[in-house]
Amino acid sequence: MKFDIITIFPQIFDSYFSESILARAQKNKIIKIKIHNLRDYATDKHQTVDDTPYGGGAGMVMKVEPIYKSIKSIKSKVGKSVKSRTILFSAKGKKYTQSDAKRLSKYDNLIFVCGRYEGVDERVAQNLVDEEISVGDYVLTGGEIPAMIVVDSISRLLSGVLGNSESAKDESHSSEGYLEYPQYTKPEVFSVSKKKWKVPTVLLSGNHKKIAEWRKEKSTCLIGRQETK
C-alpha cells in the first residue's frame, strides 16, 4: 500500500516514520510513504499556500489552487487499475474508528491532505477529496498528527507488518470489534512500599480456556466505545 501525504511541514514525519514497525514495513516494501511539500505546488516566488478568508475573520485559510495541483500531480502517477482514495483531515469530518481503518486498509493508495491555519478552502472538501476525517473531538494545529495516526492504524492491519501474526488477530476476526484486555508480564509479584502487586492467578494457571474467558470478561470493545461516545 502507498500513502501520499500533502503537507507544508514535510519534516514533521521524519522521526515517526523512520522508527520501529513502520520503518520495517517500508524496508520490507509492504507500505510506501511519500511526503509531498504543498509549497512546491505554489506559483508565486514566496510559495504562498494560504490567504485571508472572504467575509473576514481571524487567521488564514489554505488555498485551493496548490492543493488541486498537488492532488492532480499525485493522481497522474497512479494507475487506473489502482484502488485509490483521497482524504482531508478536518475537525468537521467523520470520527475515525477502527472500522474505518479496516475499510481503508483495502485500498492500494491513500492520498492525505493535511490542513493548517484556520482551515482549508471549502472547495477542496466539495470537489477534490472523497471524504473528510476527524480523529477526535478536539482541535489540533494541523493534520499531520492525524495522518500519522491513520497511517499507523491501517499499516498494522496489513499482512506482514506486525512481527507477531497473532497481534492483530483479535481485531481482525472479532465480531465485536477490537478488544483490549489487561496485560501483565514478569515479575509475577512486584513489591512497592510493603505492598505486593500480583499478576492474576488465572494467567499463571496454564489453562487456556479459563484465560480466554477471563480476558473476554475483562475486555473493552474499543470500536463500540468510540462509535457510541
C-alpha positions in Angstrom: 0.0 0.0 0.0 1.2 3.5 -0.8 0.4 6.6 1.4 0.8 10.0 -0.2 0.8 12.8 2.3 0.4 16.5 1.4 1.7 18.9 4.0 3.5 22.2 4.4 5.7 20.7 7.1 7.2 17.6 5.5 10.0 17.1 8.1 7.4 16.5 10.8 7.1 12.9 9.7 10.8 12.1 9.5 11.2 10.7 13.1 7.9 8.7 13.4 8.0 7.0 10.1 11.7 6.1 10.3 11.4 4.1 13.5 10.1 0.8 14.7 7.3 -1.1 12.9 6.6 1.4 10.2 10.3 1.7 9.3 10.5 -2.1 9.0 7.3 -2.2 6.9 8.8 0.3 4.5 12.1 -1.6 4.3 10.1 -4.8 3.6 8.2 -2.9 0.9 4.8 -3.7 2.5 4.0 0.0 2.6 5.4 3.1 0.9 5.1 6.6 2.4 5.6 9.6 0.1 5.6 13.1 1.6 4.7 16.0 -0.7 5.5 19.6 0.2 2.5 21.7 -0.7 4.7 24.7 -1.2 6.2 23.0 -4.3 2.9 23.5 -6.0 2.5 27.2 -5.3 3.0 29.5 -8.3 4.5 32.7 -6.7 8.1 33.3 -5.6 7.1 33.2 -1.9 5.4 29.8 -2.3 2.2 31.1 -0.8 -0.3 28.4 0.2 -2.7 30.5 2.4 -4.6 33.7 2.3 -7.2 35.8 4.2 -10.8 34.4 4.4 -13.6 36.0 2.4 -16.1 37.6 4.7 -13.4 38.5 7.2 -12.3 36.7 10.3 -9.1 35.8 12.2 -6.3 33.7 10.7 -5.5 32.4 7.3 -7.1 29.8 5.1 -5.3 27.3 2.9 -5.8 28.0 -0.8 -7.5 25.6 -3.2 -5.0 26.1 -6.1 -1.9 24.4 -4.7 -3.9 21.6 -3.2 -5.6 21.0 -6.5 -2.3 20.9 -8.3 -0.7 18.6 -5.7 -3.6 16.1 -5.9 -3.7 16.2 -9.7 0.1 15.6 -9.8 -0.1 12.6 -7.5 -3.1 11.1 -9.2 -1.4 11.4 -12.6 1.1 8.8 -11.4 -1.5 6.4 -10.0 -2.5 3.7 -12.5 -6.2 3.5 -13.5 -6.4 0.0 -12.0 -5.2 1.2 -8.6 -7.8 1.5 -5.9 -7.2 5.0 -4.5 -9.0 7.3 -2.1 -8.3 11.0 -1.2 -8.9 12.2 2.4 -8.9 15.6 4.0 -8.2 15.8 7.8 -10.7 18.2 9.2 -12.3 19.0 12.6 -15.7 18.7 10.9 -15.0 15.3 9.3 -16.4 11.9 10.2 -15.0 10.5 13.5 -12.3 8.0 12.7 -12.7 4.5 14.1 -11.2 1.0 13.9 -13.9 0.2 11.4 -12.5 3.0 9.1 -9.0 1.6 9.5 -10.2 -1.8 8.3 -12.2 -0.2 5.4 -9.3 1.9 4.2 -6.8 -0.9 4.5 -8.5 -2.4 1.4 -7.2 0.4 -0.8 -3.9 0.3 -2.8 -3.3 4.1 -2.5 -4.4 6.7 0.0 -3.8 10.4 -0.5 -4.0 12.6 2.6 -4.3 16.4 2.7 -3.1 17.9 6.0 -4.9 21.1 6.8 -3.3 24.0 8.8 -4.1 27.5 10.0 -7.8 28.3 10.3 -8.9 25.7 7.8 -8.9 24.7 4.2 -10.9 26.4 1.3 -14.2 24.5 1.3 -13.9 23.8 -2.4 -11.3 21.2 -1.5 -13.8 19.2 0.5 -16.5 19.8 -2.0 -14.6 18.8 -5.2 -11.2 17.3 -4.6 -11.4 14.7 -1.8 -13.6 11.6 -1.2 -14.1 12.1 2.5 -13.2 14.2 5.5 -11.9 12.6 8.6 -11.5 13.8 12.2 -9.5 11.8 14.8 -11.4 13.2 17.8 -13.5 15.8 19.4 -10.6 18.3 19.9 -8.7 20.8 17.7 -5.1 20.3 16.6 -2.8 22.7 14.9 -2.7 20.7 11.7 -3.5 17.4 10.0 0.0 15.9 10.3 -0.6 14.0 13.6 -4.0 12.7 12.3 -2.1 11.5 9.2 0.4 9.6 11.4 -2.5 8.0 13.4 -4.3 6.8 10.3 -1.1 5.5 8.6 -0.2 3.6 11.8 -3.7 2.2 12.4 -4.0 1.0 8.8 -0.5 -0.3 8.4 -0.7 -2.6 11.4 -3.7 -4.4 9.7 -1.6 -5.3 6.6 -0.2 -8.7 6.3 3.4 -8.9 7.4 3.6 -5.6 9.2 3.4 -6.8 12.8 6.2 -9.1 13.9 3.7 -11.5 15.6 0.8 -12.5 13.4 -1.3 -13.1 16.4 -1.1 -9.4 17.4 -3.8 -8.3 15.0 -5.9 -11.5 15.2 -8.5 -10.3 17.7 -9.2 -7.0 16.0 -9.3 -8.7 12.5 -11.6 -11.5 13.4 -13.7 -10.4 16.4 -17.3 -9.8 15.5 -17.5 -7.4 18.5 -14.6 -5.2 17.2 -11.2 -4.6 18.7 -11.0 -6.0 22.2 -8.5 -4.5 24.7 -7.9 -6.5 27.9 -5.4 -6.2 30.8 -1.9 -7.4 30.1 0.9 -8.5 32.5 4.5 -9.6 32.3 7.3 -10.5 34.7 7.8 -10.2 37.6 5.0 -12.3 38.9 5.0 -10.2 42.2 6.1 -6.5 42.2 6.7 -5.1 45.7 6.3 -1.4 46.4 6.4 0.1 50.0 5.5 -3.3 51.5 2.6 -3.7 49.1 2.6 -6.6 46.7 1.2 -6.1 43.2 0.4 -9.6 41.8 -0.4 -11.0 38.5 -3.9 -12.5 38.4 -3.7 -16.2 39.3 -5.7 -17.3 36.3 -2.9 -16.0 33.9 -0.4 -18.3 35.7 -2.7 -21.4 35.5 -1.8 -22.6 32.1 -5.5 -23.2 31.5 -6.0 -21.5 28.1 -9.8 -21.9 28.2 -10.0 -20.1 31.6 -7.5 -17.5 30.4 -9.6 -16.8 27.3 -12.8 -16.5 29.4 -11.0 -14.1 31.8 -9.8 -11.9 29.0 -13.2 -11.7 27.5 -14.8 -10.8 30.8 -12.2 -8.1 31.4 -12.0 -6.8 27.8 -13.3 -3.5 26.5 -14.6 -3.2 22.9 -12.8 -0.1 21.6 -14.9 0.2 18.5 -18.1 0.2 20.4 -16.7 2.8 22.9 -15.6 5.1 20.0 -18.7 4.9 18.0 -21.2 5.4 20.9 -19.1 8.1 22.6 
